[in-house]
Amino acid sequence: MTAALTSPMRLKTQAAGKTDRGIVRRNNEDNFGFDIRAGIFVVCDGMGGQAAGEVASRIAVDTVLEHFRSNVKSYPDARTSDFVEISDQTSVLANAIHLANRAIRQAAFADSDYEGMGCTIVAASVSPELSSIAHLGDSRIYLIRQGAMQQLTADHSLVMEQVRRGVIAPEDAEHYEMQNVILRALGSEDSVEPDLAELSLEQGDTLLLCTDGVWRFVREHRIIEVVSRIENLDDACQILLEDAMSAGSDDNVTCLLVRMVEQGWGGRLLGNWRAG
């Protein structure tokens, strides 16, 4: 589903997302959701036995969306954390992630079948003045701008920590034996600290939020080609998922695209969507 919202800066936000269980997995532990009116976009990759990962990722998406829907017009009033060096908007995003972690921990405590469940999360709060991003785990956010792509998040994984410390070379990371070891995730501890960042988006910019089932298997040049060439974001998402599966992705695959485009019409379309 695609939606768009006009901004006072004569830019409008377009968004679309898709998810698939992939060619190997029996169930889909990924989840995504967005709300154009509230300007919030979320992708999560679940972890845990049975259906626990799917439960954790759904709790995380729903909690973040609901927090923003409740506070979209009152950022200062929603500042309940001790984040003092970031904007009210980014503070609300951090608070939403803390609430999601608490909700996952409570659900796991209440049902032994869900013990140990958790999920990665990438989230973007987009407004005309500022965009905020937050993440935990190895799902990623990329910025595609003028034919170039920049990774905005740094994986909280053992392999990337080894790369940062110089233990292994970046070119060897793809073949590292412990690819799936996540160092930070929702549900893993009573308290979590997401990485936070702020940026300004320009006309034509596109954010890609995706799980590792996509970014591990679709090359950067291909992502740039698809996002730059395909105007319809639904179609672009579908192509990226199909590319990942064709390349041999053995995981669930999820991507969400958020694009800033020039306002060229007088109407207004408000939308929201979440994966079913």
Stockholm file with secondary structure:
# STOCKHOLM 1.0

chainA/1-276         MTAALTSPMRLKTQAAGKTDRGIVRRNNEDNFGFDIRAGIFVVCDGMGGQAAGEVASRIAVDTVLEHFRSNVKSYPDARTSDFVEISDQTSVLANAIHLANRAIRQAAFADSDYEGMGCTIVAASVSPELSSIAHLGDSRIYLIRQGAMQQLTADHSLVMEQVRRGVIAPEDAEHYEMQNVILRALGSEDSVEPDLAELSLEQGDTLLLCTDGVWRFVREHRIIEVVSRIENLDDACQILLEDAMSAGSDDNVTCLLVRMVEQGWGGRLLGNWRAG
#=GR chainA/1-276 SS CEEEEECTTSEEEEEEEEEECTTTCSSCCEEEEEETTTTEEEEEEEESTTTHHHHHHHHHHHHHHHHHHHHTTCHHHHCCSCCCSSCHHHHHHHHHHHHHHHHHHHHHHHCGGGTTCEEEEEEEEECSSCEEEEEESSCEEEEEETTEEEECCCCCBHHHHHHHTTSSCGGGGGGCTTTTCBSSCBTSSSSCCCEEEEECCCTTCEEEEECHHHHTTSCHHHHHHHHHHCCCHHHHHHHHHHHHHHTTCCSCEEEEEEEEEECCSSCCCCCEEECC
#=GC SS_cons         CEEEEECTTSEEEEEEEEEECTTTCSSCCEEEEEETTTTEEEEEEEESTTTHHHHHHHHHHHHHHHHHHHHTTCHHHHCCSCCCSSCHHHHHHHHHHHHHHHHHHHHHHHCGGGTTCEEEEEEEEECSSCEEEEEESSCEEEEEETTEEEECCCCCBHHHHHHHTTSSCGGGGGGCTTTTCBSSCBTSSSSCCCEEEEECCCTTCEEEEECHHHHTTSCHHHHHHHHHHCCCHHHHHHHHHHHHHHTTCCSCEEEEEEEEEECCSSCCCCCEEECC
//
